[in-house]
Amino acid sequence: MRRLTLDAIELLDAIARSGLFSGAGLLLNKVTSTVSYAVAKLDSDLEVALFHRHGPRVKLTPGGTSAFSGAGSSGHRRGQAARGRNGIGADVACG
C-alpha cells in the first residue's frame, strides 16, 4: 500500500472525527468539493474505498481504517518529535 502524506493523514483524521466531508472542510478551512475530490483521489491512488457513504455521513471502511491506523502511528511520532521529548511547545497559550 502506498504511504500517506501528512496532508492526507490530516484529511482522514478530520473526516473521521467529524463524520462529514463538510465538517472536515470546516476543520481544515477547505470547501467540501476539495475534500471530496481529495478522498476520491486517495481512493484511486490507494486502490481502496476509504469511507462508507450514508447520505452526508461517512464512516471509515475496514480498508480506510487500516490505511489510517498504519499512517497514524507514524504521524503521532512525527508530532511528538516536533514538540520535543519533554513536550516543550506542546501547549502554548497566547494572550
C-alpha positions in Angstrom: 0.0 0.0 0.0 1.2 3.5 -0.8 2.3 5.7 2.0 0.0 8.6 3.0 1.3 12.2 3.1 0.8 14.3 6.2 -1.9 16.3 4.4 -3.7 13.0 3.6 -3.5 11.9 7.2 -4.8 15.2 8.4 -7.7 15.0 5.9 -8.6 11.4 7.0 -8.4 12.4 10.7 -10.7 15.4 10.1 -13.2 13.4 8.2 -13.2 10.5 10.7 -13.6 12.9 13.7 -16.4 14.9 12.1 -18.1 12.1 10.2 -18.8 14.6 7.3 -16.8 15.9 4.4 -18.3 19.3 5.1 -17.2 19.1 8.7 -13.7 18.2 7.7 -13.8 21.1 5.3 -14.6 23.4 8.2 -11.8 21.9 10.4 -9.3 22.3 7.6 -10.5 25.6 6.0 -11.3 23.8 2.7 -14.5 23.7 0.7 -16.4 20.4 0.7 -15.7 19.8 -3.0 -12.0 19.9 -2.3 -12.3 17.4 0.5 -14.5 15.1 -1.7 -12.0 15.4 -4.6 -9.1 14.6 -2.3 -10.9 11.5 -0.9 -11.7 10.3 -4.5 -8.1 10.7 -5.5 -6.9 8.8 -2.4 -9.4 6.0 -3.1 -8.0 5.8 -6.6 -4.3 6.0 -5.6 -4.6 3.5 -2.8 -7.0 1.3 -4.7 -9.3 1.0 -1.7 -12.6 2.7 -0.7 -11.7 4.7 2.4 -15.2 5.6 3.5 -18.7 4.2 3.5 -21.1 7.0 2.5 -24.5 7.1 4.0 -26.0 10.4 2.7 -23.9 13.2 4.0 -22.5 11.0 6.9 -19.3 8.9 6.3 -17.5 6.2 8.2 -14.1 4.6 7.6 -14.2 1.3 5.8 -12.0 -1.6 7.1 -9.5 -0.6 4.3 -9.7 3.0 5.4 -9.2 2.1 9.0 -6.1 0.0 8.0 -4.7 2.9 5.9 -5.3 5.4 8.6 -4.1 3.4 11.6 -0.9 2.5 9.8 -0.2 6.1 9.0 -1.5 7.5 12.3 1.2 5.8 14.4 4.0 7.4 12.2 2.1 10.7 12.3 1.9 10.6 16.1 5.7 10.0 16.3 6.3 13.0 14.0 4.1 15.1 16.2 6.0 14.1 19.3 9.3 14.8 17.6 8.1 18.3 16.5 7.2 19.1 20.2 10.3 17.6 21.6 10.7 14.7 24.0 9.9 16.9 27.0 6.6 18.1 25.5 8.1 21.6 25.1 5.9 23.5 22.8 3.0 21.0 23.1 0.7 23.6 24.7 1.4 27.2 24.2 -1.1 29.8 25.5 -1.3 33.2 23.9 -2.8 36.2 25.5 
